[in-house]
Every structure is written in structure tokens, then in C-alpha cells.
């Protein structure tokens, strides 16, 4: 049986229309005029936290609750219904309309409030990042996202309960049987939350850190740390999104220690042709002794070798003594060490050495191991290049040659020489 309209339905319809207009007007005043007033007041204050609330639209979203509240409270007086009582079938239709409007309005209120709560948490994150120095090392965005997720879950339960006309406790009591399913659905969220706590407590990753994650092909600067993901802007300006849990379960490299230490390592070898290694002649010793960096070494070295050789010569005259002589390679290695020690851009409090590695098919490697006192990438690369530019250019003064695999021009010269012989 279809409920019949009451006899005074025109007056009821007019009352409902007036209520709708009042709700719309109240909502317009709250979202426009009141919002402008609050914005004007906050713009005149010295504090910045209220500005963040305005930017995130907290008050604007809360203002949208006003029309729903007016409908929720006013639909009863407009229809002349305040309690579920009356004579069917007329009262049944009015009660149905009264119940439906109130339930929809209450559900909308819950939805609007939770959206305003999320905007408020976003504003809290902005305030924390702007006003606290430890925001980079202790980000709270992940925790705020967990609170947002819980708020949305609570709002969903409330909305469903309100629309169904049941108590939220009834729905919450049934969640116990779905615990296993919920654990499976929110597995990534739980793992990310645990990872976020470990990352924050152990200070593993901060905003602005340079990280390298080989498994993800990522190498760049951390620009965002959220609950589920960490965003890294690679040096080629692409964005890599990595699950937060990966920073716990997989290895990665954080270059923050290098930046904070004030020194960046240089570890590179200069390969020399073994055929160019020989003893220094008297003229070369005299010439190299005039160099500023080698003057003390050459004077002490020549004196020590002379004493040693004189002692050897005083032995058995029938035996050729095994005398000592300076080599161009050893002298060059000392020169490189002195050059690095005197350079203003090397970090004097960190390891600084020049060593000879095992020789092989590609010559004799002379490895430079030192640290630049400028960790900026461009400056570091420029300093490193300047060192090897100078060392390659100074090799002929020591009678040394850099090893280089033969190229096309070398083969053409060799073939050209063979053609002349034939």
C-alpha cells in the first residue's frame, strides 16, 4: 500500500523549501563571508600556523557542515514530526522522509568532519616542517597518514551505521571475525608503519639526503617521506617512488655522512707504461732537485744513497756491489704525494696517500687516495680533473709515459712504416 500525501502537503512542501533555502544561505554565508573574515584576521597575525590552516582549507571544509546541521535539526519542525509516532498511512510517509533526511545529513556531517580533520593534519605537517629544525630528521608525515587512515575508517563505520539506522557498536563487534582479512588488506600499511618508525628512530633517511638504491635504479635526493612511499628525485630530474619498507628489507647507501664530514673521497689510478720506468741520470737528478716540492726529498735521498753506496764499495773489491739509485717512477710517486699535501683543496685531516698497485697488462697503476675539502659535486669533479690534468702533463719531466691502448692512428702509423720498408 502506497502512503497517501497528507491534506496539508502544500504547506509542508513550502516549509521544506524554505528550510532548503535557509540551509543554502547559511552555507553560503559560512563558506564565503565567514571564511573571508577568518582569512582577514589570520593574515594580520604574526603567527604562521593559522595561515597554514587557511591554506589547507580547514575552516572552509568545516563551514560545509552548517547546511547539513540546519537540515538535520530543521526537518522535524518543517514536517511537524519530532518522534516516530503518528497514524498511518500519512504519518508513515512523513516519518520516512524525516528519517531519510536526518540520516543523509548526519552521514554528510561525518564525511565533512573527517575531510576537515585530514586537512587539519596536513596543516599540522606544514607547521611542523616550517617551525622545527628536526623536521628533516624526524618527519611526522607517515604518522599523520596513519591517523588519517584510522579517521577515515572510523568515519566509514559511522556513515554506514547512520544510514542503516544501527549503532556503530554493532558494526565494530563484527570486525573481530574479519581481523585476518583486515591484516591481509592492510599488510602494506602495517609494514610501512613499522618501517617508518624504524627509519625515524634510527635516523636512516632524512629529507634532502642523497641516497643510492641499486635495486630500484635510484640515485638522487630524498624529496618526500610518506607512510607508504619515499620519493627520490634522481640527478637526471626523474622521480623514483620506492616503498618505505624497502629501506628496511633491502640495502641502500646514504651519502649524508660524506656531506657532514666535509670531505669527499678521490680514488683514481694513473696507469704508466712500464717501458718508460728507469733510473734517473745525474742531469735529471740535478734538474729535479731544483723543484720546490722535491728539493728536500732529493737532497736527503741522494745523501742517503751516497752513504749506502760508499759503504758497499768498501767491501770485497772482487764483487760488484748492489748499489742503490733513484728511479723516475719512485721520484714521481713522491712528487704526487707532496703535490697533494701542498694543494689547498685537499682535506689535510683525512687519509692522503699515493701508492703503487700491482702492475699488469695495462701498465703500472699509481693510485691517488685522498679527500677533497669541497663536497659539492661540480667543485669536486673540477678539483679531481685538475689533479690528473697536471700529473699527466708533468709525466715527461720525469721521463715517464702514460699507458694507452693503441688506437686507429697508431695502427696507421705502424702500417705506414711497414709500407715504406716494403
Buried (B, 14 or more C-beta within 10 A) or exposed (E): EEBEBBEEEEEBEEBBEEBBEBBEEBBBEBBEEBBEEBBEEBEEEEEEBBBBBBBBBBBBBBBBBBBBBBBBEBBBEBBBBEEEEBEEEBBBBBBEBBBEBBBBBBBBBBBBBBBBBBBBBBBBBBBBBEEEEEBBBBBBBBBBBBBBBEBBBBBBBBBEBBEEEEEBEEBEEEEEEEEEEEEEEBEEBEBBBEBBEBBBEEEBBBBEBBBBBEEBEBBBBBEBBBBBBBBBBEEEEEEBEBBBBBBBEEEBEBBBEBBEBBBBBBEBBBBBBBEBBEBBEEEBBEBBBEBEBBEEBBEEBBEEBEEEBEEBEEEEEEEEBEEBEBBBBBBBBBBBBBBBBEBEBBBEEBEBEBEBEEEEEBBBBBBBBBBBBBBEEEBBEBBBEEBBEEBEEBBEBBBBBBBEEEEEEEEEEEEEEEEEEE
